[in-house]
Amino acid sequence: MPKPRILLLYTGGTIGMVKNFETGALRVFNFKKLLQRIPELRQLDCDIDTLSFESPIDSSDMEPTKWVKMAGIIQDNYNDFDGFVILHGSDTMSYSASALSFMLQGLTKPVVFTGSQLPIGDLRTDAKENLITAIQIASLNEGGQPVIKEVCLYFEYKLYRGNRTTKISAEHFNAFTSPNYNALAESGVHLRVNNEQLLQPTGVDFSVTTAFNSNVVIVKMFPGITAAVLSAITAIEGLKGIVLETYGSGNAPTEDWFIGILQKAIEKGIHIVNVTQCSGGRVNMGQYETSTLLKEIGVISGADITTEAAITKMMYLLGQEMLPERFKPLFETSLCGELTQ
């Protein structure tokens, strides 16, 4: 049986940097010389090809056209490779992993995002372990078929579903968590895959959807938010959607002005999705009086979806230019494991 072929794509970020020890400055290293930099990769039972964005970016500059570029590279190489590893800056990695999970329909191969907190040439770097294990995970197969068949994120010994992750630390190596879904795999002395957590293919043919509508905004509730501020946000020209980060299980103020502004926004066609600003748990509108009114005016429940997945799913669904009445049931449906119904 031939070795699995893995395509390693570098988009930017710390993991692809090396430090000039005289000046302390970081620079991107030549990925064509990856095996020279990390000779341990030769021990992996797979063939690795490398590809890099012509102009690698800091992940703070990530935006939908770059997601389209990543998805296009996967589409162009889909039949020639058994798995894909995307090296990405950590700051917006959860957004990108979420976006690609919606874009890559009918996925039957692994797409594993990874990165690092320290550059690959740093003495204490986490880059080598993250990279080596991410490639090993992408090359896992049973009976000639990939074990992982979804978009994932690997960081500090754990593999997560990409659209279930959020970054929680700018300091620690365990920078990500999956607050409402167990890890898909854990790396220790042995690599243990939690098969019952894996997403199974839907049976549809592989395809890529690239249309996004970015006329959306995230609004985080806080004590003291004013009618003037909320009115100004909902009055933004061309606004199509709001991800509303509420308290606890989906609670928000009950004042007439607050409900009235949201109701007017919904009546003019703006979709509003309710997600919790807590680090874990889910929205349960109607459990308390403070969320019942939101439910009555047509606010959409985000259940246990992360903010990163909610905003990218919103952009993705809006990009499909569907009838307005289809948006709510589709958003409240799990399309690729992003929420628990």
N, C-alpha and C positions, 0 to 999 in steps of 0.2 A: 504494500500500500504506500503511495507517495506521501511525502511529508506535507502537512498543512502549509499553505502559503498565507502569510500575514502581511498586510499593507500597513505600514506605520506612517501616519500623517502628522506632520508638525505644523501647527497653526500659529504657535507663539507661546510665550510664557516662560517662567523661571526654569522649567525642566530642561529647556533647550539652550540654556546659557552656560557659559564658562567664565570664570573670573580671571582677569589679569591681576596676578598677585603683586605686581609692582604698583599698579595704579588703583586697584580695587574695583575697576570698572567691569561691568558685565557685557558680554557680547554673545551673539548667536554662533554656535559652532556648526561646522559642516556636517550635515546629517548623512552624507554619503560615506563619511568616515566613522559611522556609529560603532561598528564592530571594533574599531581601533580604540575608541573611547571606552567601550564597555565590552571587553572580550568575553565576559560571562555569557553573553547572548549566544555565543557559539555552542554552548551546552544545551540549548533548547532544541527540542525535536521538531523544528519547523524551519521553513525558509522565510526570510524577512526581506521585504523590499521597502525602501524609504522614499518618501515624497514630502516636500515642504511647500507651504505657501511661498510664492515668489517674494513677498514682503511680509514676513511674520509680524503679528500684531500683539500688543499687550491686550490681555483679555478685557481690560476696561474699555477698549475700543470695539468690542464685539457688537455686532448688530445683524439684522436678518439677512443682509446680502452675503455675509460670511457664512451663515448657516446654509444658505443656498449653495454656496461654493463647496462646503464640506459634503453636503448631500449629493451634489453633482459628481464629486470625485468618487464617492462610494458607488453611485449608480454606474459610472463609466467603467469601474473596475470590479463590479459585483460578481460577474461570472468567472473572473480570473483568480479570485482570492477566497480563502475559506474564513477569513476573519479580518477585522479592521481595528486598529488601535489609534486613537486620536490624542495627540499630546496638546494640551490646552492650559492656559493660565487658570489658576484655581478660582479667581474672584468671580467669574461669570460661568464657570464650568457647569453648574447645575442648570442654568438657563439654557445653555447650548445642548446639554444632554436631554433636557425636556423637549426642546424644540425638535431635535432630530428624531425623538421617539414618535412624534406625531407625523413628521415628514416622510419617514421610511415605512411605508405601508407594506404588509406582507413579508416582513423581515424574517429570514430563516438562518441568519448568520450573526455572530456577535459583532457589536460595535462598542468598543470599550474606551471610555474617556479616562485619562489619567494625567497627572501633573506632579508638581512637587512644591514644597515650601522653600527648599534651598536649591541653588544651581547644581547641575550635574557634576561640576568639577569641585564642589565644596567638600571638605574633608568629612563633614558630618551629614552629607546630603541624604535625603530620603528619595531622591530621584531614581537611583539604581534599582532599589527594591520595587518601587511602584511600577517602573517601566518593565522590568524583567517579569514580574508576576502578571501584569496586565497582558503581556504578550503570551505568557503561558496559558492564561485563562482563555484568551482568544483562540488559541490553538487546540483547546480541549475538544476531543471528539470521541464518539462511541459508535462503532459500526460504520465508520466513514461519515457520520453526520455530526455537525457541531453540537456541543452540549448546551451552550448559551445561544439563544436566538432572539436577542433583544438589545436595546441600547442600555448600557450599564456605565457605572462610574466606579473605578477602583482607586482606593486611597488608604494607605496605612493599614494593610492587612485585611481589608474588607471590600467585598464587591457588593455594590448596591444597585437597585434599579435606578436608572438615571433620573427619571421623572419623579422619584420619591426623595431626592436628596436636597440638602441645603448646607451651605457653608456656615460653620459655627465658630471657627477660630482662625485668626490671622497669625497666631503664634505657635500653636501646637501642630505636630505632624498629623494627628488624627483630626484633620480640619473639617471633615464632613460627617454628617449624620443622616440617617433615614428615620425620621421621627415616628412614622406610622406604618412602617413595613420592615420586616426582618431582612437581614443581609442575605444576598443570594449565595455568597460563598465567603469563607474565612480562610486566610492563609496563616499557617503556623508551621510546625514541623511537617504537617501534611496539609495539602490543599483540600478543604472539605466543601463540597457543593451541597447546598440545601435544595435538593431537587424539587421539593414540594412548593418552593417559593418561585420557581422559574415560570416565566411567561411562555405559553405554548403558542405555536403558529396558528393563525386563524384559517389557513387554507386558501387565502386570497393570493393572487400573484404579486410578486414584488413590484412596487412602483414608488415613485418619489413625487411628492406634492410640494411645490415651492412658493405658492402664493401666501403672502402674509399681509395683514393690515395692522400697521403699528400705531394707529390713531387711538391709543388706549392709555390708561393711567392707573397707577396704584395709589390709593388713598388710605392712609393709616389713621384709624381713630385715635383720638387723645382727648383727655379732659380739657375743655376750653376751645375746641374747634368752633369756629364761628360761621354764621350763615353767610357772611360776605365771602369767606374763603371757599366754602363748599359751592356756593352759587357761581363763583368765578371759575371753578374747575369744571362744573357741569355745563358752563356756557362756552367752553373752548370750541372754536369752530372746527367742525369735522370729527369731533370726538365720537367714538363708536362703542367704547366699553370702559368700565371701571371695575377694577378688582378692589373691593372694600375690605380692608383688614380690620375686623371687629374684635371686641373683647370676648374672652372665654369661648363659649360654645356658639358664638355668633350674635352676641348682644351689642346693642348700640343705643344711643339716646332715643327717647320717645317723644321729645318735644315736637310740636306741630311743625315748626320751621324745618327741622331736620327731615322728617318724613315727607313733608311737602316738596322739598327740593329734589329728593330722590324720586318721588313719584312723577314729578314733571319731567325729569330726565328720562325715566322709563317710557313715559307717554310719547316723547319725541324720538324714541328708537334707540336710546343708549342702553346697552346690556350691562347690568350690575351683578357681579358675582360676590357672594359673601364667603370670606375665608377667615379663619382664626389667626390672630397675631401671636397666639401661644406657640411654644416650640413643639407641642404635640397635641393630639386630640383632634376633634372634628366639630364642624358646625352642625347644630341641631336646632334649626329655626322652629320656634313654637314651644320649645321647652320652657322658656321664660317669657314673661310679658314683653321684655325689652327686645325680643327678636320676633315676636308674633306679628307686629306691624310690618316688618320688613317682608315677611312671607306673604302677607295680604296684598302688598302693593306690587308683587312680582319680582322681588329680588331672588336671584338664582342661588341655590345652595352649592357651595364648593366642597361639601362633605369634609374629607380629610386631605384634600389636595394641598400641596405646598404652594406658596406664593409664586415661586419660579415656574412651576408647572401651570398654575392658573393663568398667569399673564401670557405665556407662550401658547397655551391652548386657545386662549381668547384670540390672539393674533392669528393663529392658524385657522380657527373656525370662521372668523370674520373674513379671512382671505378667500374663503370658498364662495362668498357672495350668495349664501343660501337665503331662503325665505326667513324672515325674522322669527316666525313661530317655530322653526326647526332648531333654533340656537339653544334654547333652554333645555329641551330633552337631550340634545347631543352633548351639551356641556355636563349635564348631570349623569351621563353615561360614561363608564370607563372604556376609553378607546384603546389603550395600551397599558393597562395596569396602573394608571396614574392616581386612581382613587378607589376607595372601597365603597361599594354600593350597599 
